[in-house]
Amino acid sequence: MGTELNDFINVAKRVRPQPIAQAIEQQQSEEMRHFKEVASQNNIIFFFSGYISQGVIETSADAIKSRLDATRANSKVKRRLVSSFIEIAQNIVHYSADTATDIHADDDEFRFGTLCISASGENFNVMCANPVLAATEQNLGRKLELLKQMSIEDIRAAYRETLHAEEGDEGSKGAGLGFLMLARDAREPIEFEFVPDPAWGSEFRMFYLKVSI
Amino acid sequence: MSNFYLPGTKHTPEVDFRYSEHRLSLKGECFPENAVKFFGDLMDRTQTYLSGLKGQMVEVNVQLTYFNSASTKLLFKMIADFDAASQAGNLVTLNWYYDEEDDTLEEFGRDIEDEYTSLKVEMHALSAL
């Protein structure tokens, strides 16, 4: 691989007057370099901001698994990280207020969100951000606040109770159980925030979530 | 009724429900975008199959590496159907396969064992390759 790359560089040198490495450096914008520095300082191992779909989630999960294989994190942590990532990402696809597909669609959806995973020693943080309706702050906010106060035993009990319960919420694709599963796998209470966003107007909030694995 | 087969994908398990042989198997990953869509038809067919049984031995094999929250709920419901079939006089065995290092999967199997007492649950810990 190294020899091939050198051959390529030598060929490219004959085409371009400058050394290839220098040309690439100059092409990189200051913003890109700054972004990479920030990412590196924060130990960001995954970042995606855009319209998320099932396909994006599958490919991202694969990429994250490969990346994790190179780290020293234990298998339980790795497994919980991937599970949590998928759960959080699917929440965006189901509930983000910014949708590229029909709001009433129930499959093949594309919705906007930001997903970010950072490493912290042998642990990880999964964060996400997506716009939601302001009413969600009342409903979901209240549930998440209660969840934050719960002990791990309470969480496990609530998880079992929810699992056994009959179908409840209209339009819910498993939200209650999903957050309980995230809380159960997390090493700290789940952090969240609903922030008004001037770009979005008063009927919306930006929803932030952080799960520590 | 005709057997049901679906090849596995990156996000859905292989479904090999051989009603004629009374052997129903699920294997792989399970995080479909819409779990109701994925499980709905399968559960309907399976309920029809189960309701027609009398004093029948049935083998259910589940070897899932991961299931998202929506799938968890429906999987649990489907297992409830197997338990009901057991209560109705059939002998349904659920073989629950899990990676020996996966405490989440193991725990789920034990929860099923505790909850569904008419069902015969066999736990199978698989050593990591």
Boltz contact constraints between the chains, C-beta under 6 A:
constraints:
  - contact:
      token1: [A, 54]
      token2: [B, 33]
      max_distance: 6.0
  - contact:
      token1: [A, 58]
      token2: [B, 10]
      max_distance: 6.0
  - contact:
      token1: [A, 58]
      token2: [B, 11]
      max_distance: 6.0
  - contact:
      token1: [A, 75]
      token2: [B, 101]
      max_distance: 6.0
  - contact:
      token1: [A, 83]
      token2: [B, 66]
      max_distance: 6.0
  - contact:
      token1: [A, 86]
      token2: [B, 31]
      max_distance: 6.0
  - contact:
      token1: [A, 87]
      token2: [B, 68]
      max_distance: 6.0
  - contact:
      token1: [A, 106]
      token2: [B, 34]
      max_distance: 6.0
  - contact:
      token1: [A, 107]
      token2: [B, 33]
      max_distance: 6.0
  - contact:
      token1: [A, 107]
      token2: [B, 34]
      max_distance: 6.0
  - contact:
      token1: [A, 163]
      token2: [B, 76]
      max_distance: 6.0
  - contact:
      token1: [A, 173]
      token2: [B, 70]
      max_distance: 6.0
  - contact:
      token1: [A, 174]
      token2: [B, 69]
      max_distance: 6.0
  - contact:
      token1: [A, 174]
      token2: [B, 70]
      max_distance: 6.0
  - contact:
      token1: [A, 174]
      token2: [B, 73]
      max_distance: 6.0
  - contact:
      token1: [A, 177]
      token2: [B, 69]
      max_distance: 6.0
  - contact:
      token1: [A, 177]
      token2: [B, 73]
      max_distance: 6.0
  - contact:
      token1: [A, 178]
      token2: [B, 69]
      max_distance: 6.0
  - contact:
      token1: [A, 181]
      token2: [B, 69]
      max_distance: 6.0
